Amino acid sequence: MDPNNPNRESRSTPQYALYQRENFWKSNDGQVPPFNTDPGELERLAQQKLTQNGWFYASSNAGQSHTHTTNRQSFYRHRIIPRMLVDTNTRDTAHTIWSHSVSAPIGFAPVGINKIYNEAGELPVARVAGELNLPYCLSTAGSQPIEDVGVANDALAKDGKGVRFFQLYMPHDDALTRSLLQRAVASGFTACILTLDTWQLGWRHDDVATSNYAFYHGKGADLGLSDPVFQQRLREAGIDPATQPNEAGALWIDSVWHGRAHTWEKAVWAMRLWKELSGGKPFALKGIQSVGDARKAVEMGFDGIVVSNHAGRQVDGAVASLDALEKIVDAVGDKIYIMYDSGVRSASDVFKALALGAQFVFVGRLWIWGLSIMGEAGVRHVMKSLLADFDILLNVGGYRNVGKIIRNRAALESGPRDYPLQPRTFKL
Ligand code: GLV
């Protein structure tokens, strides 16, 4: 690939495809590419690096992993139709989300307790997201203070400003919710995404069998422990986090994943609170899988939805998130901003979700594996490779930009929704 392609001047994003060339060239300079980014290989390498508990938590799914399996299968039933002799010389992966110009319609999904995978936790991940100008979404179950994540996200960003959203797991303690959101606003998070599908973890066999819940073992509660309202709750409960880290971690996570359902009215309350604190910034709902819930989100005035089944970690035997996306787009695609999450492993998966009507796509396990394998350098390699894969896909597939893909069902040939059950070892 010619790095001096004159059409590079017309791009608003770097020529990500050149990352392929950089890696092809490396051996001439006595170097090797960091690691193989084939998703199956990433998973295998991460498993080698992680402790048993780290591996179980990263890979665990609800029940028999049937939802996870179906998430993957649903991508196979759609095939991309390549187009030829399209002028993709002037292609661009750029995208806009909530008035932010970003490198691609791809974001870092909110994933908690990154300290399980790397001792620096969320910080290297937020740094790479800022550097690549991809939106970063911090989980309430994150293991670093909100403020530190904000600083990390700006550190390598062009113009010193990363694009970041805050994912809320809503406590039943309203003062605590307010405090978390206030901190997020003060730390430059410009949208809030309320997760609806997880206020208690799904039944995950491996984690239960090994008591694998980091917070109960004194790890990962930093986001809560750095909160002034939660510090007050610790004092009220007579818990000293310095000497009782397990009890402090338990009080925190039991406030967040409390097992007590919320209502639509309460979600509206959270949206109003976020709007009041942030000066009207976007508020979206994550975890929508049914047309009925999507319609309700429109009716109640939410700014967006993330069609997600939490990567198959909550309800076993559930519908594929990609199949839900298709139906939801048909019902409300012109009424609300629709994002996609669950089971994304490659640029072609991103393409398929966009073609089905998502306007933005989150990836999770891919960068978790990169973080586990090689820390910050691992996240960077995985995400730069994904961007290169996407840029190259546009080029060889004949799609000049993201606008040519979104809701372009003609770009896909789609088979029936007919998934034979596969064993858990189902190849990625
Ligand atoms: C939390 O979000 C989890 O899936 O463990």
Residues whose N, C-alpha, C, O or C-beta is under 5 A from the ligand:
A	BS01	GLV	R313
